[in-house]
Amino acid sequence: MRGSVSRAALRRIAEELLRVDYVGTNRQICGCTLRTSYGLPCACELGRYRVGGIPIPIDAVHVHWRKLTMEVELEKGEDDGSEVDMTAAMDELWRRFRSLDVVGKRALRSRVCELAYPTMTTLCPPPEKIKTKGGVKKKGKKPADYDVYRDPSYHEYVDKASQSSQRQSQPSQTSKKIKLSKKQPQFIVQFPNHIRSYIEDVVNVESDGNCGFRVIASLHGYGEDGWSMVRRELGLELIDKDRSTLYDKLFSNRLSAVRESLMIESFGSQPPEKWMSLPDMGYLIANRYNVVLVCLGNPCITFFPMTSSHSPNVSIYCIGFVNQNHWVQVNMKEGFPLPPVTLDWKKFRSHIATTWMLGFAGRMQHWQLLTPVLA
């Protein structure tokens, strides 16, 4: 068997031969562990071969121990190269690439580059090398360009601020607050009178046709420049298989138009048909990120998720429509009143989504009390 069976199998058979002298051909004493566990001749089987003067047949060894490789051998003429042919995969990749908008093309290109250039990275080195050696020579003096200086702890900041506030007069504190205010009156006056007192500040974004998506990206933690990610995620939400039936009913024959509005050909300024429009985008935003979206404009609307139940710790994103063509981020005070939902939300929402209106019933009733009655 030498040359036809692995060395590991031969060593196990050699060890089993030492048991033949006291096992003989008795199966009960042998136990046949080597045969049942490893597929190799056991002591009693080897004893029978010895008694009969028969060499150990190659077939007595399991085929596992007779293989030089674990790979499946191809039959003659079967290796046609189909297993390593990438033509079909590359054609499908190109087809998908051409069907995507500029945001999707950029994401797909990034993933392909990771495979094509594994030694390259998109990370950039710091602009200047930071000095990490050296210490503070004089107590209380921070050396320039060094990062080993210990910043004061939180308690030291609090103590210093407390001592400073005791030395300052009340008028100086008031003037400081006014200086730090972020309110932009040119935007606030465009919102309903009864809600203005609940506005803490308004954050403006770049007006390039992506302003609505910039506001959502900022509220969601992507940063204003993450607007392209929001466009892409809302596009994925629209084709989500779990909610495809919902959007078919909600948008009906406008489904393709809503999807086209999310797809862009290039970065930069976008035409009006690519702007974020409500209520269509409101449903997608609330469902995709599982948040409550509040729009202050004309009209004022609240969008709850349509397929999930009420959560007490839900995030509330508040946006405002100003100048008839621009979206801004509106930061509200805690517990501000909520405007009503749309009729389509009530019509197409799932049964469990009713809990959203129950959870925020008090704040929605507060809005109704504040809203002036039209004659």
Secondary structure, 3 states (H helix, E strand, C coil): CECCECHHHHHHHHHHHCCHHHHCCCHHHHCCHHHHHHCCCCHHHHHHHHHCCCCCCHHHCCHHHHCCCCCCCCCCCCCCCCCCCCHHHHHHHHHHHHHCCHHHHHHHHHHHHHHHCCCCCCCCCCCCCCECCCCCCCCCCCCCCECCCCCCCHHHHHHHHHHHHHHCCHHHHHHHHHHHCCCCHHHHCCCCHHHHCCEEEEECCCCCCCHHHHHHHHHCCCCHHHHHHHHHHHHHHHCCCCCHHHHHHHHHHHHHHHHHHHCCCCCCCCCHHHCCCCCHHHHHHHHHHCCEEEEECCCCEEECCCCCCCCCCCCEEEEEEECCCEEEEEEECCCCCCCCCCHHHHHHCCCCCHHHHHHCHHHHHHHHHHCCCCC
